[in-house]
């Protein structure tokens, strides 16, 4: 070794090859021919086994796996003294690569980004460039590239990694126990799921809110856009009202590329929802001509179940459909409505005696069960029914039941037929005259048999009654006996006036001749003595004013009068005969006396 350079500690100087001695080794002032030799001779007199050598290739070799530093205190370069690979440690210092004044612990500087300094809370690693800046993780295609966050409780608290084997970017926690965010090889994004099934798949296993979008402005808007493959965007947005807080609208563009403007759905802060209207006034309001609302059964070949629409010519249209999509129930605002299947229940849910019909259960109510109305009707009997009601069905007796059928008619028409019962038979009527015979109109009365069935009314029981208001005028008994009201004379009551002042016998003969139009009548000389005619029968009330009917009560009175008049005549004849017989007896006695 041609020259040896020895450093004996503070206070000494490098002297050989350095005309101007300094405390530092100035390589620029050392003879370049002896630089390699000088660096190989540097020795620490306190620890002579530690050395640093520079070989001819420029490699620096540490004499022992101890450390070499810029100083014996903090802020030094340390090479690990263990047999493991050497470690570079910079303590309490900042390291800059390509920059003299690093912003943080490690600042990799390719070119200046401008007048900017890394934030104090994010300066542990600073990467800077004047153009695009980036960081690359290189690993085999079956491994992962990972960024991990840890703390004293968990060194693997959260991870962001790219899995080359599945081409999936994942953000998770607790070493994958909780997956929060995923982008898979198809570009599907998953939040709360490791296997997103759609472009965006948000999954939560709790009752917590899935998605919250907030905007602190007065008129927050959430806007989304879809672009057609042929080009041109069709926009739609979801916007709230800055004046009426809580109102919102869903709007779409009227055509491809048009800005949102057509409101397809809206809701206000009162809870009203509108479809096709921006200002709903009802809980659900659907606006538009010919619009439909349909419910279909997706599990049954998409059969239509419920249809609600606006049909030109029919107005509002509501229909319910069966499995064959036949509208069993159709309701229209005008036009025909129908119900084709099953029972209809009002106030009830079942009726074992009904297959298809209407059941109305009034509960404890005693008023009308069914009312028939017409705008043509305007009667004055509003104590019993509303003025435009022409028919009602209700209980006959409040707590017992029975059926009361009432008809109402105003004064605009004929003075008759407030209630009409009419039977129409599609064939000739029965002509038999036996107890099993029935008429075109049949009225039947029965009573309970004491069990679950019915029985006939007893012979003396009242089967049918005809009442005038609450006064019974005619009774038909169980055995068919007819009981009419016993009419007595009264003010203006012709039917109660006897006919003894009339020629009852003549009126009876006149009735017979009028009834049969003289057909089958055997005329005698006594008929010529009868002065009465049909007008007399009308005058006394036996015949109706038109002569089409006769009054049974008056006829009974006439027959009774005729019988009494005949009886009177017979008694008069009997008296005359008795007197004649008496006179004859006297004469016979006188003649006998004369003869003797």
RONUVO-527728 format. One line per 4 residues: number of its first residue (from 1); their letters; for each residue x, z, y of C-alpha. Coordinates in steps of 0.02 Angstrom, whole numbers, m for minus. Layout:
residues N
NUM> a> X,Z,Y ~ ...
END
This chain:
residues 596
1> xxxx> 0,0,0 ~ 87,m59,161 ~ 0,62,281 ~ m96,223,257
5> xxxx> m225,288,380 ~ m262,472,369 ~ m396,569,461 ~ m354,753,465
9> xxxx> m513,814,547 ~ m572,843,725 ~ m432,849,851 ~ m330,716,762
13> xxxx> m332,531,796 ~ m309,367,713 ~ m136,309,768 ~ m68,173,656
17> xxxx> m126,0,707 ~ m219,68,857 ~ m112,70,1014 ~ m253,154,1110
21> xxxx> m296,303,1000 ~ m480,349,987 ~ m585,475,892 ~ m677,332,809
25> xxxx> m612,198,696 ~ m626,39,794 ~ m616,m99,668 ~ m598,m227,803
29> xxxx> m436,m148,859 ~ m362,m127,684 ~ m244,m259,622 ~ m355,m378,526
33> xxxx> m218,m409,401 ~ m225,m226,350 ~ m415,m193,366 ~ m446,m200,179
37> xxxx> m296,m87,147 ~ m346,36,284 ~ m525,57,226 ~ m467,90,48
41> xxxx> m357,231,114 ~ m489,331,206 ~ m489,504,126 ~ m579,665,157
45> xxxx> m448,800,151 ~ m580,933,109 ~ m655,832,m32 ~ m521,711,m88
49> xxxx> m624,648,m238 ~ m747,563,m120 ~ m694,395,m58 ~ m759,229,5
53> xxxx> m674,65,m37 ~ m702,m114,16 ~ m644,m245,m105 ~ m590,m422,m71
57> xxxx> m770,m488,m97 ~ m842,m374,37 ~ m928,m252,m82 ~ m928,m68,m30
61> xxxx> m903,53,m172 ~ m942,239,m168 ~ m807,339,m253 ~ m929,463,m328
65> xxxx> m1120,483,m342 ~ m1114,608,m200 ~ m1171,566,m26 ~ m1100,481,123
69> xxxx> m1184,503,290 ~ m1171,482,475 ~ m1157,668,487 ~ m1170,824,380
73> xxxx> m1340,869,457 ~ m1511,787,459 ~ m1519,602,497 ~ m1398,532,369
77> xxxx> m1387,400,235 ~ m1382,487,67 ~ m1342,412,m103 ~ m1416,515,m242
81> xxxx> m1287,620,m335 ~ m1381,605,m501 ~ m1344,474,m632 ~ m1506,381,m583
85> xxxx> m1502,224,m475 ~ m1447,260,m299 ~ m1580,302,m168 ~ m1570,266,17
89> xxxx> m1640,408,122 ~ m1654,410,312 ~ m1708,582,370 ~ m1784,622,542
93> xxxx> m1744,449,604 ~ m1825,278,631 ~ m1765,121,547 ~ m1783,m46,629
97> xxxx> m1755,m212,547 ~ m1728,m344,678 ~ m1765,m225,821 ~ m1653,m99,914
101> xxxx> m1797,18,965 ~ m1921,31,821 ~ m2101,87,858 ~ m2112,194,702
105> xxxx> m2026,258,548 ~ m2001,81,483 ~ m2023,m66,599 ~ m1997,m239,525
109> xxxx> m1979,m357,671 ~ m1974,m546,648 ~ m2019,m589,828 ~ m2106,m501,969
113> xxxx> m2296,m498,968 ~ m2299,m466,1152 ~ m2316,m310,1258 ~ m2388,m198,1126
117> xxxx> m2335,m35,1041 ~ m2399,31,876 ~ m2516,180,891 ~ m2442,350,858
121> xxxx> m2559,382,711 ~ m2521,212,631 ~ m2332,191,657 ~ m2263,239,487
125> xxxx> m2246,55,444 ~ m2248,m78,579 ~ m2238,m264,541 ~ m2223,m376,693
129> xxxx> m2214,m563,723 ~ m2251,m682,864 ~ m2368,m784,753 ~ m2462,m744,590
133> xxxx> m2400,m586,510 ~ m2421,m535,330 ~ m2367,m433,183 ~ m2355,m494,3
137> xxxx> m2369,m402,m162 ~ m2292,m501,m304 ~ m2326,m453,m484 ~ m2358,m536,m652
141> xxxx> m2529,m617,m678 ~ m2587,m481,m798 ~ m2557,m334,m682 ~ m2626,m258,m523
145> xxxx> m2564,m248,m345 ~ m2619,m81,m273 ~ m2625,18,m111 ~ m2660,201,m146
149> xxxx> m2716,345,m35 ~ m2680,523,m91 ~ m2684,703,m29 ~ m2625,872,m95
153> xxxx> m2783,888,m200 ~ m2776,714,m275 ~ m2627,595,m271 ~ m2745,452,m321
157> xxxx> m2893,489,m207 ~ m2931,307,m163 ~ m2863,137,m209 ~ m2874,m41,m151
161> xxxx> m2807,m158,m282 ~ m2812,m338,m340 ~ m2825,m363,m527 ~ m2738,m527,m572
165> xxxx> m2811,m526,m748 ~ m2992,m533,m683 ~ m2962,m604,m509 ~ m3058,m458,m437
169> xxxx> m3027,m359,m277 ~ m3082,m177,m297 ~ m3094,m24,m188 ~ m3124,135,m289
173> xxxx> m3093,322,m296 ~ m3028,445,m423 ~ m2929,316,m523 ~ m3080,204,m543
177> xxxx> m3210,337,m581 ~ m3311,284,m428 ~ m3314,99,m382 ~ m3369,72,m202
181> xxxx> m3330,m109,m162 ~ m3293,m263,m268 ~ m3266,m449,m239 ~ m3266,m538,m407
185> xxxx> m3192,m705,m461 ~ m3356,m794,m415 ~ m3355,m725,m239 ~ m3498,m604,m272
189> xxxx> m3487,m444,m172 ~ m3536,m279,m250 ~ m3566,m115,m160 ~ m3589,30,m278
193> xxxx> m3568,m82,m430 ~ m3414,m150,m521 ~ m3508,m304,m583 ~ m3611,m385,m444
197> xxxx> m3743,m504,m510 ~ m3779,m593,m346 ~ m3688,m649,m190 ~ m3721,m474,m120
201> xxxx> m3768,m335,m243 ~ m3798,m163,m168 ~ m3827,m27,m299 ~ m3858,159,m281
205> xxxx> m3895,285,m417 ~ m3976,411,m298 ~ m4123,415,m178 ~ m4006,389,m32
209> xxxx> m4033,245,90 ~ m3957,83,24 ~ m3919,m8,187 ~ m3924,54,368
213> xxxx> m3892,m65,513 ~ m3881,16,684 ~ m3869,m52,860 ~ m3865,61,1011
217> xxxx> m3923,m72,1135 ~ m4100,m76,1203 ~ m4141,m235,1109 ~ m4046,m230,945
221> xxxx> m4053,m391,844 ~ m4000,m426,666 ~ m3972,m612,644 ~ m3937,m712,488
225> xxxx> m3913,m898,465 ~ m3925,m1015,317 ~ m3844,m1186,318 ~ m3913,m1336,223
229> xxxx> m3796,m1435,112 ~ m3838,m1590,214 ~ m3781,m1503,371 ~ m3871,m1413,510
233> xxxx> m3917,m1230,516 ~ m4091,m1155,502 ~ m4086,m989,589 ~ m4190,m835,567
237> xxxx> m4176,m663,642 ~ m4246,m488,633 ~ m4270,m414,806 ~ m4341,m255,880
241> xxxx> m4434,m237,1044 ~ m4339,m149,1184 ~ m4502,m101,1274 ~ m4609,m40,1131
245> xxxx> m4483,54,1027 ~ m4517,38,841 ~ m4592,m138,854 ~ m4502,m275,759
249> xxxx> m4518,m460,722 ~ m4454,m580,591 ~ m4430,m752,670 ~ m4377,m922,604
253> xxxx> m4328,m1086,682 ~ m4465,m1217,688 ~ m4350,m1350,615 ~ m4175,m1374,545
257> xxxx> m4048,m1318,673 ~ m4180,m1242,788 ~ m4155,m1068,859 ~ m4273,m932,795
261> xxxx> m4435,m929,892 ~ m4582,m938,772 ~ m4641,m762,724 ~ m4683,m757,538
265> xxxx> m4700,m567,524 ~ m4713,m424,646 ~ m4752,m238,651 ~ m4787,m118,793
269> xxxx> m4750,66,814 ~ m4931,108,768 ~ m4900,45,591 ~ m4994,m120,609
273> xxxx> m4916,m266,514 ~ m4945,m448,559 ~ m4908,m609,464 ~ m4914,m762,574
277> xxxx> m4947,m658,729 ~ m4828,m568,847 ~ m4957,m439,902 ~ m5054,m368,754
281> xxxx> m5204,m259,798 ~ m5251,m204,622 ~ m5160,m117,478 ~ m5131,m290,402
285> xxxx> m5173,m446,499 ~ m5141,m623,434 ~ m5161,m762,562 ~ m5168,m949,534
289> xxxx> m5282,m1088,472 ~ m5292,m1114,284 ~ m5171,m972,246 ~ m5173,m895,73
293> xxxx> m5130,m727,m3 ~ m5111,m734,m192 ~ m5069,m611,m329 ~ m5009,m687,m493
297> xxxx> m4967,m614,m662 ~ m4785,m663,m689 ~ m4792,m600,m869 ~ m4940,m709,m916
301> xxxx> m4887,m888,m876 ~ m4904,m850,m691 ~ m5094,m848,m703 ~ m5180,m826,m536
305> xxxx> m5262,m656,m521 ~ m5315,m631,m339 ~ m5337,m763,m204 ~ m5375,m729,m21
309> xxxx> m5380,m876,97 ~ m5461,m962,244 ~ m5552,m1115,177 ~ m5625,m1243,299
313> xxxx> m5813,m1246,276 ~ m5817,m1078,188 ~ m5731,m960,309 ~ m5649,m810,230
317> xxxx> m5633,m832,41 ~ m5591,m698,m87 ~ m5584,m727,m275 ~ m5533,m634,m433
321> xxxx> m5479,m736,m585 ~ m5474,m713,m774 ~ m5336,m765,m895 ~ m5392,m947,m884
325> xxxx> m5382,m939,m693 ~ m5572,m951,m681 ~ m5638,m862,m526 ~ m5755,m731,m601
329> xxxx> m5782,m652,m431 ~ m5797,m756,m273 ~ m5842,m687,m102 ~ m5859,m798,50
333> xxxx> m5897,m755,230 ~ m6025,m896,223 ~ m6071,m1010,81 ~ m6096,m959,m101
337> xxxx> m6026,m799,m178 ~ m6038,m751,m360 ~ m5991,m623,m492 ~ m5973,m691,m668
341> xxxx> m5911,m553,m782 ~ m5934,m370,m825 ~ m6030,m235,m733 ~ m6032,m185,m551
345> xxxx> m6035,1,m516 ~ m6077,87,m352 ~ m6050,274,m358 ~ m6014,269,m544
349> xxxx> m5887,203,m670 ~ m5982,177,m833 ~ m6154,141,m906 ~ m6168,137,m1096
353> xxxx> m6336,48,m1085 ~ m6269,m98,m983 ~ m6167,m249,m1038 ~ m6171,m348,m877
357> xxxx> m6263,m290,m724 ~ m6268,m176,m572 ~ m6268,14,m578 ~ m6302,116,m420
361> xxxx> m6277,304,m432 ~ m6342,392,m277 ~ m6290,565,m333 ~ m6403,692,m245
365> xxxx> m6456,571,m107 ~ m6642,537,m92 ~ m6647,391,29 ~ m6643,205,m6
369> xxxx> m6541,145,m155 ~ m6569,m37,m111 ~ m6633,m112,52 ~ m6682,m294,82
373> xxxx> m6672,m352,263 ~ m6706,m506,367 ~ m6686,m546,551 ~ m6861,m625,542
377> xxxx> m6942,m457,507 ~ m6985,m331,642 ~ m7114,m205,583 ~ m7156,m44,671
381> xxxx> m7153,72,520 ~ m6978,137,559 ~ m7022,310,493 ~ m7006,233,320
385> xxxx> m6878,94,342 ~ m6779,7,478 ~ m6875,m124,575 ~ m6790,m274,493
389> xxxx> m6812,m207,315 ~ m6943,m294,208 ~ m6912,m207,42 ~ m6833,m48,m27
393> xxxx> m6799,38,m192 ~ m6781,228,m195 ~ m6821,381,m297 ~ m7005,417,m315
397> xxxx> m6980,606,m309 ~ m6824,688,m239 ~ m6772,803,m380 ~ m6868,721,m524
401> xxxx> m6839,535,m504 ~ m6958,393,m534 ~ m6946,227,m443 ~ m7031,192,m278
405> xxxx> m7044,9,m232 ~ m7098,m21,m53 ~ m7131,m182,41 ~ m7142,m198,230
409> xxxx> m7221,m336,330 ~ m7245,m359,515 ~ m7397,m431,604 ~ m7332,m609,619
413> xxxx> m7408,m676,458 ~ m7563,m658,353 ~ m7641,m487,344 ~ m7594,m465,161
417> xxxx> m7456,m465,30 ~ m7342,m328,98 ~ m7294,m303,m85 ~ m7316,m441,m211
421> xxxx> m7290,m438,m399 ~ m7294,m609,m480 ~ m7263,m666,m658 ~ m7233,m848,m702
425> xxxx> m7247,m898,m884 ~ m7169,m1058,m949 ~ m7309,m1089,m1075 ~ m7494,m1063,m1097
429> xxxx> m7550,m882,m1084 ~ m7605,m780,m1236 ~ m7793,m795,m1264 ~ m7817,m659,m1394
433> xxxx> m7928,m511,m1353 ~ m7855,m371,m1458 ~ m7762,m212,m1416 ~ m7596,m298,m1448
437> xxxx> m7632,m438,m1324 ~ m7524,m452,m1167 ~ m7550,m542,m1002 ~ m7434,m648,m897
441> xxxx> m7407,m492,m793 ~ m7391,m337,m900 ~ m7395,m160,m833 ~ m7354,m28,m962
445> xxxx> m7357,160,m947 ~ m7278,283,m1070 ~ m7232,465,m1084 ~ m7092,556,m1173
449> xxxx> m7111,587,m1359 ~ m7024,755,m1336 ~ m6859,684,m1394 ~ m6756,535,m1341
453> xxxx> m6894,404,m1351 ~ m7066,368,m1278 ~ m7247,380,m1335 ~ m7420,316,m1281
457> xxxx> m7525,404,m1149 ~ m7667,507,m1223 ~ m7844,437,m1217 ~ m7895,548,m1072
461> xxxx> m7729,534,m982 ~ m7716,437,m820 ~ m7626,276,m864 ~ m7637,178,m701
465> xxxx> m7701,227,m531 ~ m7738,126,m376 ~ m7720,228,m217 ~ m7765,203,m37
469> xxxx> m7621,295,50 ~ m7627,460,m46 ~ m7809,445,m104 ~ m7841,375,m278
473> xxxx> m7979,246,m281 ~ m7968,179,m458 ~ m7907,257,m621 ~ m7877,176,m788
477> xxxx> m7872,303,m927 ~ m7764,299,m1082 ~ m7910,231,m1185 ~ m7946,95,m1056
481> xxxx> m8092,183,m972 ~ m8109,130,m790 ~ m8146,264,m662 ~ m8192,208,m487
485> xxxx> m8211,317,m332 ~ m8383,394,m307 ~ m8423,320,m137 ~ m8540,417,m24
489> xxxx> m8625,357,134 ~ m8529,376,295 ~ m8519,306,468 ~ m8505,119,450
493> xxxx> m8474,133,261 ~ m8588,m2,189 ~ m8530,29,10 ~ m8601,205,15
497> xxxx> m8775,152,72 ~ m8908,136,m63 ~ m9010,m24,m82 ~ m9180,52,m113
501> xxxx> m9244,m30,44 ~ m9210,m201,m28 ~ m9298,m303,m161 ~ m9168,m253,m288
505> xxxx> m9251,m348,m429 ~ m9255,m505,m325 ~ m9073,m479,m270 ~ m9019,m455,m451
509> xxxx> m9107,m615,m502 ~ m9029,m703,m353 ~ m8857,m637,m403 ~ m8879,m706,m578
513> xxxx> m8934,m876,m516 ~ m8792,m880,m385 ~ m8661,m820,m509 ~ m8704,m956,m635
517> xxxx> m8760,m1087,m507 ~ m8927,m1091,m599 ~ m8840,m1160,m753 ~ m8919,m1085,m909
521> xxxx> m9054,m997,m805 ~ m9232,m1010,m876 ~ m9341,m1025,m723 ~ m9513,m942,m726
525> xxxx> m9657,m933,m606 ~ m9592,m767,m549 ~ m9434,m850,m479 ~ m9542,m935,m351
529> xxxx> m9593,m766,m283 ~ m9412,m715,m245 ~ m9371,m736,m61 ~ m9189,m674,m73
533> xxxx> m9040,m793,m71 ~ m8850,m788,m74 ~ m8841,m741,110 ~ m8943,m587,73
537> xxxx> m8817,m539,m63 ~ m8678,m557,67 ~ m8780,m459,194 ~ m8799,m309,80
541> xxxx> m8615,m320,23 ~ m8640,m376,m156 ~ m8553,m542,m127 ~ m8394,m563,m24
545> xxxx> m8404,m652,141 ~ m8352,m816,60 ~ m8454,m783,m95 ~ m8302,m794,m211
549> xxxx> m8307,m612,m266 ~ m8435,m480,m295 ~ m8424,m296,m254 ~ m8433,m196,m413
553> xxxx> m8481,m38,m321 ~ m8622,m127,m227 ~ m8672,m216,m387 ~ m8686,m48,m474
557> xxxx> m8791,14,m330 ~ m8898,m144,m340 ~ m8920,m126,m528 ~ m8962,56,m507
561> xxxx> m9088,13,m371 ~ m9162,m126,m475 ~ m9182,m10,m624 ~ m9263,120,m516
565> xxxx> m9379,m6,m436 ~ m9428,m69,m609 ~ m9453,111,m663 ~ m9563,139,m511
569> xxxx> m9666,m13,m550 ~ m9682,39,m731 ~ m9736,213,m680 ~ m9863,141,m558
573> xxxx> m9930,30,m695 ~ m9934,179,m812 ~ m10031,278,m684 ~ m10151,135,m659
577> xxxx> m10172,117,m845 ~ m10196,302,m864 ~ m10329,299,m727 ~ m10412,150,m807
581> xxxx> m10410,234,m975 ~ m10485,388,m894 ~ m10621,285,m812 ~ m10655,193,m974
585> xxxx> m10669,357,m1064 ~ m10795,419,m936 ~ m10895,259,m950 ~ m10893,268,m1138
589> xxxx> m10958,446,m1128 ~ m11097,396,m1008 ~ m11146,247,m1117 ~ m11149,356,m1270
593> xxxx> m11262,479,m1181 ~ m11381,344,m1131 ~ m11390,278,m1307 ~ m11429,445,m1379
END
